[in-house]
């Protein structure tokens, strides 16, 4: 952990111990903050169904004319604070403050209520990538600097507000927020005691360049695009073909490595309708399930982007990330990020994503990936500092393929040795869960994973038996539970006992067919 003794606790302790949180919040005026940060406001946010009452300190860091980092630090009641901070990473291209979003607060969950929470917009405003990503300072802030700088600010504010410094500092995030957590472990190994990276978008440029051919096929002809009915048709057929490969027919494809279904049997024999698939739609599915190899070498020397795993059609992923709501709208997330990045690498707002030459802008792809890729396999400094890393993958993710993260984790083990990696890092996965953390599979909560990380970090007790639950919409009562397995293992039914109980499943390696 970075020393924080310099952040003198001269603020809130002078206010007296009998003040309410609202009074402390109104009176709080921190001493000069590190990293050029300025305080803009403090305000009390009343409790909601998913957050407690907190004092929120807001401010900014002006890094350059092209990049201003807006930040927020949430301070729980002094009687509740656990003397820990939790940085929450954003998603997409950032441009918003995650702790202001109900989705990110719910992701962190009730276990996070006692933490001081820290977040920022990463140095730009708005959800687009172009044109701000053409500015080097803004790009570095988004890639890794903003979280590092704002952590120092949040640590100083917590120290002054409570009169004592944090004992532990954690970070968690999903997608780009997971990438940001890995960036911190790789670039600033003393920043955090523990990092929880959920479905990390570790190789964004590989994704953006290599999915171009998939998007061009899908949106090149309406006969290649799948609507919700056709997606559901395929999802049902895929489950029918692959469900039993895990030892139990329960509507969940768990043994994803053994599932190789391409729906040629659903080919329309006559009129195209929602009960069949066109040849173009079957090709769209085949492309999603194939490795991609655009001839662009990225900063880490990598080329290509792996296939997606089965199961995404049964989640919301195919709607949100692949096909969107209509052929003409082209508003799927995968299309959006590809289109935005095309404008960045060409530095031209009028670039046509459907026709531009991907390979003609190699230096710009290198520039982006040099900052944003989080594929450094040497985590020895993070490990030597006592850091713990937990990565979780939804195996049905059809935005960020789990295979890219798995390949990275294997490179860490090859570099550092399997035994050493096991002492500080875990790669976990859950089948039939998509990038939006939904689907027919059992989904671990952010709270449960964060709790496991804290227990491991502070008490040296790795959680070898994590359990996830599938609940009905609007309910907290589990329909069934499953173990969360270390990748590449999956939960296989033992053959006897209650099929809704995780105790009757064992994490096993797949037998490819």
C-alpha distance (Angstrom), angle and dihedral (degrees) to the residues before:
residue distance angle dihedral
X1 . . .
X2 3.80 . .
X3 3.84 110.4 .
X4 3.78 112.0 -102.0
X5 3.79 100.4 -178.3
X6 3.80 88.9 108.9
X7 3.78 89.7 66.5
X8 3.80 94.9 83.4
X9 3.77 115.2 -149.0
X10 3.79 94.0 -128.0
X11 3.75 101.2 130.3
X12 3.74 126.5 63.8
X13 3.82 99.9 20.6
X14 3.81 88.4 71.0
X15 3.80 89.3 61.9
X16 3.77 95.2 68.9
X17 3.76 131.7 -110.5
X18 3.80 96.9 -99.4
X19 3.79 98.0 66.6
X20 3.77 118.4 111.2
X21 3.77 120.4 -119.2
X22 3.81 88.9 -103.7
X23 3.80 91.6 53.3
X24 3.80 93.1 45.8
X25 3.78 89.9 48.6
X26 3.80 93.9 50.6
X27 3.80 92.7 47.2
X28 3.80 97.5 42.8
X29 3.80 113.5 118.4
X30 3.80 111.0 163.0
X31 3.76 122.9 -149.9
X32 3.82 118.1 -109.6
X33 3.79 107.9 -46.7
X34 3.82 126.6 -135.0
X35 3.79 127.3 -104.9
X36 3.80 94.1 31.8
X37 3.79 92.5 -68.4
X38 3.80 120.9 160.2
X39 3.80 126.7 -160.9
X40 3.81 114.1 -124.4
X41 3.80 102.6 177.0
X42 3.78 148.5 -22.1
X43 3.77 122.0 -144.6
X44 3.77 140.7 165.3
X45 3.80 117.9 -115.7
X46 3.77 113.1 -157.5
X47 3.79 119.8 -130.0
X48 3.79 118.8 -86.4
X49 3.79 132.5 -170.3
X50 3.80 88.6 -86.5
X51 3.82 105.3 30.6
X52 3.82 136.8 44.1
X53 3.79 124.9 -128.2
X54 3.80 109.4 -74.5
X55 3.78 140.9 171.9
X56 3.79 110.6 -120.9
X57 3.80 120.7 -153.7
X58 3.80 112.9 -164.3
X59 3.75 131.1 -170.8
X60 3.78 148.3 133.9
X61 3.79 143.7 -112.2
X62 3.79 114.5 -151.3
X63 3.81 102.2 -149.8
X64 3.80 97.2 169.3
X65 3.81 139.5 -27.1
X66 3.80 86.7 -84.9
X67 3.79 100.0 45.5
X68 3.80 130.9 48.8
X69 3.81 117.1 172.0
X70 3.80 112.6 -146.0
X71 3.80 111.7 -162.1
X72 3.79 140.6 -176.6
X73 3.81 131.1 -160.2
X74 3.81 118.6 -164.2
X75 3.80 114.6 -152.0
X76 3.83 118.7 -165.4
X77 3.79 122.7 -152.9
X78 3.84 109.7 -67.1
X79 3.79 90.3 -120.6
X80 3.81 89.4 58.4
X81 3.80 102.2 41.3
X82 3.81 113.8 114.2
X83 3.82 93.6 -159.4
X84 3.79 91.6 -108.3
X85 3.79 134.1 112.4
X86 3.79 127.2 -145.7
X87 3.79 121.1 -161.2
X88 3.80 111.8 -155.1
X89 3.80 115.2 -150.7
X90 3.79 121.7 -145.9
X91 3.78 132.4 -128.0
X92 3.79 139.6 -122.0
X93 3.78 108.6 6.8
X94 3.84 91.9 -27.0
X95 3.82 115.0 -131.7
X96 3.82 94.3 148.0
X97 3.80 136.8 71.2
X98 3.83 107.4 -103.0
X99 3.81 96.3 -153.9
X100 3.82 88.1 60.9
X101 3.81 89.1 61.0
X102 3.83 122.0 85.7
X103 3.82 90.3 -147.6
X104 3.80 93.0 60.3
X105 3.79 93.6 42.2
X106 3.79 90.2 52.3
X107 3.80 89.9 46.7
X108 3.82 89.8 57.0
X109 3.81 89.4 44.8
X110 3.81 134.2 -173.9
X111 3.80 95.0 -44.1
X112 3.81 88.2 67.1
X113 3.83 94.7 56.8
X114 3.82 94.2 96.6
X115 3.80 95.2 49.9
X116 3.77 126.9 93.4
X117 3.80 100.2 -117.8
X118 3.79 121.5 -145.2
X119 3.81 127.8 -170.0
X120 3.79 143.4 149.0
X121 3.80 143.1 -172.1
X122 3.85 86.9 -111.5
X123 3.78 94.5 -118.3
X124 3.80 106.5 -55.2
X125 3.78 137.5 67.1
X126 3.80 124.5 -127.4
X127 3.79 133.0 36.9
X128 3.83 98.9 -98.1
X129 3.82 125.3 99.3
X130 3.79 97.8 -147.7
X131 2.99 131.3 102.5
X132 3.82 101.3 4.2
X133 3.82 94.2 58.5
X134 3.80 89.7 66.3
X135 3.85 86.6 70.0
X136 3.82 110.2 86.3
X137 3.81 95.8 -148.7
X138 3.79 92.9 49.2
X139 3.79 90.3 48.0
X140 3.82 93.0 51.2
X141 3.79 90.8 47.7
X142 3.78 91.5 52.0
X143 3.79 92.4 43.9
X144 3.81 99.6 50.2
X145 3.82 117.7 -45.4
X146 3.82 99.3 80.0
X147 3.80 95.0 58.7
X148 3.80 90.7 45.7
X149 3.81 93.8 49.8
X150 3.79 95.1 43.1
X151 3.81 91.7 48.5
X152 3.81 87.4 62.2
X153 3.79 89.9 49.9
X154 3.81 93.6 47.6
X155 3.79 91.5 47.8
X156 3.81 91.1 51.8
X157 3.81 92.8 47.5
X158 3.81 92.7 48.6
X159 3.80 91.0 48.5
X160 3.79 92.7 51.2
X161 3.80 96.3 40.7
X162 3.82 95.2 51.5
X163 3.80 99.9 27.1
X164 3.81 92.1 -122.8
X165 3.75 133.9 73.5
X166 3.81 126.5 -112.6
X167 3.78 116.4 -92.0
X168 3.82 95.6 -154.7
X169 3.78 135.6 22.2
X170 3.80 124.4 -157.1
X171 3.79 137.9 179.0
X172 3.77 130.5 -157.3
X173 3.77 132.8 174.4
X174 3.78 143.8 149.4
X175 3.82 128.3 -128.5
X176 3.82 105.6 -21.7
X177 3.81 86.7 8.6
X178 3.80 88.5 56.3
X179 3.80 89.0 49.7
X180 3.81 88.5 51.4
X181 3.80 90.1 53.4
X182 3.80 91.0 53.4
X183 3.81 89.3 46.4
X184 3.80 89.3 56.2
X185 3.81 92.9 49.4
X186 3.80 90.8 49.3
X187 3.82 100.9 40.2
X188 3.82 104.0 26.2
X189 3.82 104.1 27.6
X190 3.82 93.5 171.4
X191 3.80 96.1 52.7
X192 3.80 98.1 84.3
X193 3.77 137.2 30.8
X194 3.79 90.6 -155.9
X195 3.82 136.1 15.5
X196 3.81 125.8 -162.7
X197 3.82 111.2 -165.3
X198 3.80 114.8 -173.0
X199 3.81 115.9 -164.0
X200 3.82 91.3 -26.1
X201 3.82 117.8 -151.3
X202 3.77 90.9 -138.2
X203 3.83 99.1 162.2
X204 3.77 106.1 33.8
X205 3.80 96.1 161.4
X206 3.80 92.0 51.5
X207 3.81 86.7 53.6
X208 3.80 95.4 46.2
X209 3.80 96.5 46.3
X210 3.79 99.1 39.4
X211 3.80 98.7 44.9
X212 3.80 89.8 57.0
X213 3.80 91.7 91.7
X214 3.81 90.9 49.1
X215 3.80 92.9 50.3
X216 3.78 92.4 45.2
X217 3.78 90.0 53.2
X218 3.82 94.2 46.6
X219 3.80 94.8 46.5
X220 3.79 96.7 33.8
X221 3.80 93.6 79.8
X222 3.82 131.4 14.9
X223 3.81 87.4 -133.8
X224 3.82 88.0 67.3
X225 3.81 96.3 52.6
X226 3.84 122.0 90.6
X227 3.78 122.5 -143.9
X228 3.80 123.8 -154.8
X229 3.82 93.6 -88.3
X230 3.79 94.0 51.8
X231 3.80 90.9 44.9
X232 3.81 89.3 53.3
X233 3.82 90.1 47.3
X234 3.79 91.1 55.1
X235 3.82 93.2 42.5
X236 3.80 91.3 55.5
X237 3.81 92.1 47.2
X238 3.81 92.9 47.3
X239 3.80 91.7 50.3
X240 3.80 90.3 48.1
X241 3.81 91.2 53.6
X242 3.81 98.8 41.3
X243 3.80 108.0 24.9
X244 3.80 96.7 91.9
X245 3.81 94.7 50.6
X246 3.81 89.1 89.9
X247 3.79 95.0 55.0
X248 3.80 97.1 -99.5
X249 3.79 134.4 69.5
X250 3.79 100.7 -139.9
X251 3.81 104.3 132.8
X252 3.80 92.0 -94.5
X253 3.82 124.7 110.0
X254 3.79 100.6 -146.3
X255 3.79 102.0 155.9
X256 3.79 93.8 62.6
X257 3.82 95.1 161.7
X258 3.81 90.4 63.7
X259 3.83 95.2 47.7
X260 3.83 113.6 96.3
X261 3.79 103.2 155.1
X262 3.82 118.3 155.2
X263 3.84 109.5 178.8
X264 3.80 101.8 -126.8
X265 3.81 87.1 137.1
X266 3.81 88.7 66.0
X267 3.82 94.0 58.7
X268 3.78 112.2 135.6
X269 3.79 110.2 -108.2
X270 3.78 93.9 -168.3
X271 3.80 133.5 -10.4
X272 3.79 116.0 18.5
X273 3.81 110.3 -112.7
X274 3.81 140.3 145.5
X275 3.81 91.3 -84.3
X276 3.80 94.4 67.5
X277 3.80 143.1 30.5
X278 3.79 129.2 -119.9
X279 3.79 121.3 -127.6
X280 3.80 88.0 -106.7
X281 3.80 92.1 53.7
X282 3.79 91.8 49.2
X283 3.80 88.0 51.2
X284 3.82 89.4 52.1
X285 3.79 88.7 56.6
X286 3.79 92.2 45.3
X287 3.81 90.1 52.5
X288 3.80 91.8 50.9
X289 3.80 89.3 52.4
X290 3.84 94.4 46.3
X291 3.79 130.3 83.6
X292 3.82 113.2 -104.9
X293 3.79 124.0 -135.7
X294 3.81 116.6 -177.2
X295 3.84 108.5 170.4
X296 3.79 97.0 -112.3
X297 3.81 121.3 118.2
X298 3.80 114.2 -150.6
X299 3.80 130.8 -147.5
X300 3.81 93.6 -88.0
X301 3.81 91.4 50.5
X302 3.80 94.2 -105.7
X303 3.80 124.3 139.4
X304 3.80 126.7 -165.6
X305 3.80 136.1 6.7
X306 3.83 125.9 -105.6
X307 3.78 127.0 -114.5
X308 3.77 124.3 -94.5
X309 3.80 120.9 -104.1
X310 3.82 123.1 -116.3
X311 3.79 122.9 -90.0
X312 3.79 103.8 54.0
X313 3.80 94.3 112.1
X314 3.82 89.4 66.2
X315 3.82 91.0 56.7
X316 3.81 129.0 59.9
X317 3.82 89.7 -98.6
X318 3.80 98.4 96.2
X319 3.80 90.5 53.7
X320 3.80 96.8 42.3
X321 3.78 102.9 35.7
X322 3.80 109.4 20.0
X323 3.81 115.0 27.7
X324 3.80 107.6 10.2
X325 3.79 123.2 -161.2
X326 3.82 99.0 -56.3
X327 3.78 142.3 9.3
X328 3.80 93.5 -122.4
X329 3.82 96.2 46.8
X330 3.81 95.0 59.0
X331 3.80 88.8 -164.1
X332 3.77 100.3 140.3
X333 3.80 112.8 129.6
X334 3.80 94.5 -120.7
X335 3.80 89.9 54.6
X336 3.81 91.4 45.4
X337 3.81 95.5 53.5
X338 3.79 91.9 44.2
X339 3.79 92.0 50.0
X340 3.80 92.8 46.8
X341 3.79 93.1 48.9
X342 3.79 91.5 48.1
X343 3.80 87.8 59.2
X344 3.81 91.0 48.6
X345 3.81 97.1 49.8
X346 3.81 91.4 46.4
X347 3.84 93.1 36.0
X348 3.78 87.3 -138.5
X349 3.81 124.8 120.3
X350 3.82 89.6 -157.9
X351 3.81 95.9 58.3
X352 3.80 112.2 133.2
X353 3.79 107.1 -134.5
X354 3.79 91.6 -160.7
X355 3.81 93.9 60.3
X356 3.82 112.2 21.0
X357 3.81 120.0 115.6
X358 3.80 106.9 -107.7
X359 3.80 95.2 -167.5
X360 3.82 94.0 50.8
X361 3.82 93.1 77.0
X362 3.79 102.7 55.3
X363 3.80 96.7 142.8
X364 3.80 91.9 54.1
X365 3.80 92.5 48.2
X366 3.82 87.5 51.2
X367 3.81 91.1 49.6
X368 3.80 92.4 53.0
X369 3.79 96.7 42.8
X370 3.79 92.6 46.4
X371 3.81 88.1 63.2
X372 3.80 103.0 31.5
X373 3.80 106.7 35.0
X374 3.80 113.9 97.1
X375 3.77 100.4 -165.3
X376 3.82 102.8 118.9
X377 3.83 102.3 135.3
X378 3.80 95.3 -160.7
X379 3.81 107.1 91.0
X380 3.79 94.1 154.4
X381 3.82 94.4 118.2
X382 3.81 90.6 53.2
X383 3.80 91.1 46.9
X384 3.81 93.1 45.5
X385 3.80 88.9 54.4
X386 3.80 89.5 57.0
X387 3.79 94.8 -104.6
X388 3.79 121.5 159.2
X389 3.81 124.1 -152.0
X390 3.79 128.1 -162.1
X391 3.80 120.3 -177.2
X392 3.79 121.0 -172.8
X393 3.81 126.5 -166.3
X394 3.78 131.4 -164.8
X395 3.79 101.4 -144.2
X396 3.82 93.2 -150.5
X397 3.82 91.0 55.8
X398 3.82 108.5 139.2
X399 3.77 96.2 179.0
X400 3.81 102.5 51.7
X401 3.79 110.1 24.2
X402 3.81 112.3 -131.8
X403 3.79 89.6 -142.3
X404 3.81 92.7 70.0
X405 3.80 91.8 55.4
X406 3.80 90.7 44.0
X407 3.80 90.0 53.8
X408 3.80 90.0 50.8
X409 3.80 92.4 49.8
X410 3.80 89.8 50.8
X411 3.81 88.8 53.0
X412 3.81 89.3 54.0
X413 3.80 90.4 52.8
X414 3.80 91.2 46.9
X415 3.81 90.8 50.5
X416 3.79 99.6 42.0
X417 3.79 104.1 22.5
X418 3.80 127.8 -102.1
X419 3.80 94.1 -101.8
X420 3.80 95.0 53.5
X421 3.79 92.7 44.9
X422 3.81 90.6 52.0
X423 3.81 88.5 57.7
X424 3.80 93.8 63.0
X425 3.83 112.0 9.9
X426 3.81 138.2 57.3
X427 3.80 131.1 -173.8
X428 3.80 109.6 -157.1
X429 3.80 131.0 -179.9
X430 3.79 142.5 -172.0
X431 3.81 122.4 -157.5
X432 3.81 123.7 -130.7
X433 3.82 93.4 20.1
X434 3.80 119.3 120.1
X435 3.78 136.4 -151.4
X436 3.80 91.8 -84.9
X437 3.82 86.7 55.5
X438 3.80 93.7 -112.8
X439 3.79 136.8 106.8
X440 3.82 139.6 97.5
X441 3.81 93.9 -56.4
X442 3.79 129.3 88.8
X443 3.80 110.3 -87.9
X444 3.81 122.7 -150.7
X445 3.79 114.0 -138.9
X446 3.77 124.4 -121.7
X447 3.80 87.6 -122.7
X448 3.79 92.9 56.7
X449 3.79 93.9 47.3
X450 3.80 92.8 45.3
X451 3.79 90.9 49.6
X452 3.80 90.1 51.0
X453 3.79 90.7 50.0
X454 3.80 92.4 49.9
X455 3.81 92.3 48.2
X456 3.79 90.8 50.4
X457 3.81 93.6 45.2
X458 3.78 98.7 45.6
X459 3.79 102.3 30.9
X460 3.79 103.5 26.2
X461 3.78 91.5 -121.5
X462 3.80 112.3 135.4
X463 3.79 111.8 -155.0
X464 3.78 104.9 -121.9
X465 3.81 94.4 173.5
X466 3.79 113.1 48.3
X467 3.79 117.4 166.3
X468 3.81 129.1 -155.2
X469 3.79 127.1 -163.8
X470 3.78 135.8 -148.4
X471 3.79 112.5 -143.5
X472 3.78 132.4 -177.9
X473 3.79 117.6 -108.4
X474 3.80 110.8 -77.9
X475 3.81 93.1 10.1
X476 3.79 134.3 101.6
X477 3.80 94.6 -162.4
X478 3.83 110.4 105.5
X479 3.78 118.3 -120.0
X480 3.80 87.5 -164.1
X481 3.80 140.2 -21.1
X482 3.78 132.0 -137.3
X483 3.81 134.8 -174.5
X484 3.80 116.7 -103.8
X485 3.79 103.5 -125.8
X486 3.76 133.3 -153.3
X487 3.78 108.0 -109.7
X488 3.02 129.6 -73.4
X489 3.80 90.2 27.0
X490 3.80 122.0 87.9
X491 3.83 133.4 -163.4
X492 3.80 110.2 -91.4
X493 3.80 123.5 -172.2
X494 3.80 112.5 -112.2
X495 3.80 91.7 -139.5
X496 3.79 99.0 -108.9
X497 3.77 139.4 53.9
X498 3.78 134.4 43.7
X499 3.82 108.0 -22.1
X500 3.82 90.7 -151.2
X501 3.82 93.8 58.8
X502 3.81 121.5 87.7
X503 3.80 89.7 -147.8
X504 3.79 88.7 74.3
X505 3.82 93.9 57.6
X506 3.78 130.3 78.8
X507 3.79 128.3 -158.3
X508 3.81 106.7 -118.6
X509 3.79 137.9 167.4
X510 3.78 117.2 -101.2
X511 3.76 122.7 -104.2
X512 3.78 104.1 -142.4
X513 3.77 116.1 -139.8
